[in-house]
Amino acid sequence: MAKYAVTNPVLTDPLPIYGSWTEEDYKDVGLISGLEVHQQLLSVRKLFCRCPAGIYSKVHDAEILRHMRPTLSEMGDYDGTALMEFKTRKEITYLLKNETVCTYEMDDAPPFEIDELALDSAIYISMMMGLQVVDEVHIARKQYLDGSIPTGFQRTAIIGVTGSIPLNGKSIAIRQLSIEEDSCREVQDQGHDMIFRADRLGMPLIETVTDPDMKTPDEVASACEVIRQLNRATGLVRTGCGAGRQDVNVSITGGTRIEIKGVSSIKQIPVLVHNEALRQRALLAIRDELQGRGITEESIVDNSVDVTELLSGTGYKFLSKALDKGMVVSAVPLSGFEGLLVVPTQPRTAFLKEFSDRVRVVACIDRLPNLLSSTEGIETLSSSEWEKVEKATGVNHGTPVLIVWGNKRDVKTATAEILIRAREATVGIPEETRQSLVDGTNGFERILPGASRMYPDTDLPPEVLTSERLDKIRSSLVLTPWQRLELLKNDGVNDDLANRLSINQLFILYKELRDLPDGKNFNHNQLASLLLDRDCPRPKSMAALQWWRDAVKDVADGKNLACGIWLSDNEPLAQLEEAEAKELFNKAVAELDDSLSLQAAMRPVMENLRGRFSGAKIQSWLQEVK
Amino acid sequence: MGDYQGYRTPALEVLEKYEAQIWSDVTITTDSGNFDGLILPRSETADEKHIVIKMITGYNVGLLCDKITDIKINGRREANYKIPEKEFPYTEGQPRVKLFGTGGTIASRLDYRTGAVIPAFSPGELYGSVPELADICNLETEKLYGVFSENIGHEEWIGLANAIGAEIEKGVDGIVVGHGTDTMHHTAAALSFMVQDSPVPIVMVGSQRSSDRPSSDAAINLINATRTAATSDIAEVMVCMFGPTSDQYGLLHRGTRVRKMHSSYRSTFRTLSDIPLAMIDKNGVKPLKQDYKMRRPDNNVKITPVFDDRVSLVYYYPGMKPDIIDSLIANDYKGIVIAGTGLGHVNRPLYDALDRANEAGVAVYMTVQTLWGFVQMYVYETGRELMGLGVVPTANMLPEVAYVKLGWALGQTDDLKEVEKIMLSPVSSEITEREPHNGYLLYQGGIPEVEEFTSRNWK
């Protein structure tokens, strides 16, 4: 036993939590990270059919059932992910709503021509990032056998390659921007049954891929923020819940590119990146430990034993219940893994979870706990039962034995998968796509797909992007957020307002106003402040836009703005004392129509206060009285 | 001379200048930046100005050749799109099934020449990708043709009939024919007439989504068809394709009553004016009709592999001019099947032409373009007049089936009386005595009770 004592401090010391590491610490482990930022385009229709985009519903009119089989890539290879997904033998149900799904999404009709407006938007954003736009767009099929797309592939095309964005004085390389179809929304994934809603399926989105240029977790979040802001600055993308999602790629020196999929909030990114760096650091230490013990891929053999009979009288309730249902139990000894299954790989997560995750995803044994380890140190089987299992598998006490149960076919898959994962541990870190979990850790989702899942879409011909089309788009480009920031600062707008306005849609109006013949005479700080005033109409509706256009026109005509602020006044408005403000407020409230909502009431209340006193404060007063 | 498949001048000149043949791993310098990738063949239908490369990510992009200032060749890597062809395992005691390949979507893959899909898989590759077939039968395969079904005609029908006859005589337990779906019902009808009294099932199968797609219906259709051929006691020519669009069960349609009814749906095949013979899924065949011909232990079969292709199918439209009929007479056609309106009608201006056809000894038969229902030429005066001109009603034979049967009948005899006898004697339910009420079920979407039904059942 002594020869297998774990001494590597990486495996024995407490894990450093996020926040405790410096830039230097990340440099020591060699952290690099890249992003794949997805953002839905603000289109009326879906990308390859004429269904409306952006209409979600919780009900459906019909269901269809599909299965997926792996197919070859254009280069003649099978993709590892596809083969893994095939092992899961999923029954996939799609929920269809008549209004949002046609025969195309059902994969019962070929695609229609690509939505040219969405394509223009993707070209536009590519140009904003300084990417080289391709001359001819080739639509590809990217295999997804996880069920999220009924065809089993996503139609996608590269629009631009090789550009960059600035980040804190350095430059982050943008590898490519593609346009693609969004996938279905998952409703349920239990055992071998999956359910998806098809309403989101086929909506156009763009994916921006960076090089792995980020070296700290915080830098990854900042880069994501810049890309998100750039997308939004164009006004061509959807915003709000689910409209933007990102995959974060992480690796450390000696590690492997791991893709953490579907991170919906930028705030989550730093902790996820940190924890993945820890996981890779631990897995590499485990590999070194195994190699030191002489354990190799070849030395790990299948010594699993069916212990269904042996454990028939167990008092461990999860197992006894399963046995009552006629399930079988397999015991898989892992010689050479002594002391390793319990070492932490991420906060609150031991190495054992790597095995449990594979069993959950690949064998679809997803009721937890889905496996037990003889060395876990928690109350599961009795010690006499463990002794029997150890005897049956021919190992000494202390050598871990994993126990997995379920129906015969799934247990066979699970046993094979445990051995596959054990062999991978001797090599290093398996290439995986991992899901982000709410506690900042991540879990196995599938084997990382590669170029082998690409296949040209034979249903649509390549589309040439004419120079006329590209020139027209280029001539209409707006300023990027970082160009806007520079302009605002040069105009004398204070840092806070400049930061906010540079990523706001209303910047476009700001620019229209300041570019007016006498625009240079405006108080630009005042204008920025007014534009960001929550009380002014947001530019979401046509009516609101018109309000602003009228305002612009009024100013151009030398009139007051509709909301009563002199923009050409070089002096900032005199700020009111709180008492004066309160007096004006009380007067306005007394004249208020009681039927007005809180939001609607702000407008008349602000009439004589705008620009002269804190809007937030006034809002809080109003909340009190309403 | 290098391999620059599909490229034409000016793109070809650029590639030749740098000797960058297809499958070269290259770095292309353009005036807007560099691109790394593999030069792919170019589709002949795409323009002559762009060069296609596959980037390391697997994505393809096209580059305008005018922009290219240099191509550096780093290596070469050729695509090898080939499903591992495994030898089919032999299991003692399993039925012997023969699979004939003719092409079509069930066996298609990417073609660089056109950029679309072509029929290319050998039947061997087919079961290399569908190993489940080994649990059903001992399969033998033979590639007879490799074409899309629109290119299948009477010569292929005759070839297939003869090949099937030979297999049956050798004692096979069932036949599967892989076929493109577009004209599968024509071939099914032809085989129904050319191969009669088969002792074993003859099952035609195809797919609506090509087998290079993960959600293709090819595998399930092939499994269902093979199971039918191996185990079913229905010894008829059938089409085996999806029942609903869901991966749930297949339907076995009689070869003379089946028709492709949707350009792209998986569940495109429907039995018209009758119900399908049976349902088929992983649990086996579940008959829906009882009047089918039973499997027999003998090796006897009647093969009549003849066809006269001087037959036309004329789809009548209002305002049709007599020259359509006259041109067929002038071109020595021997038979015309009309898909008439309603109960079997055409307009008055055609009468004289039909009379001339009759005089010239052209056999003219009437079917209905409504597809469902019987021809009935007594109800209206037009029908009676047409019959007076020698037009023969064909009861509820489908127009395409009548076309195939007329060519087959004329292939056997020139005697029009004899032809009429053959045409009107049902061989395999191409004419039925009666049409059951559920032989015509076209439920209208949107209606509450239909919506309620569709919300509860697989589509």
Interface residues (C-beta under 8 A of the other chain):
Chain A: H60 D61 A62 E63 I64 L65 R66 H67 M68 R69 P70 T71 L72 S73 E74 M75 G76 A82 L96 T103 M106 D107 D108 A109 P110 Q132 V134 D135 E136 V137 H138 A140 R141 K142 Q143 Y144 L145 P150 T151 G152 F153 T156 A157 I158 V161 T162 Q176 S178 G450 A451 S452 R453 M454 Y455 P456 T458 P461 P462 V464
Chain B: T30 S32 G33 N34 F35 S43 T45 A46 D47 K49 H50 V52 K54 M55 I56 T57 G58 Y59 N60 V61 G62 L63 L64 K67 R77 A79 N80 Y81 K82 I83 L110 D111 G115 A116 V117 S129 Q208 R209 S210 S211 D212 R213 P214 S215 S216 A219 I220 P244 T245 S246 D247 Q248 H262 S263 S264 Y265 R266 E451 T454 S455 W458 K459
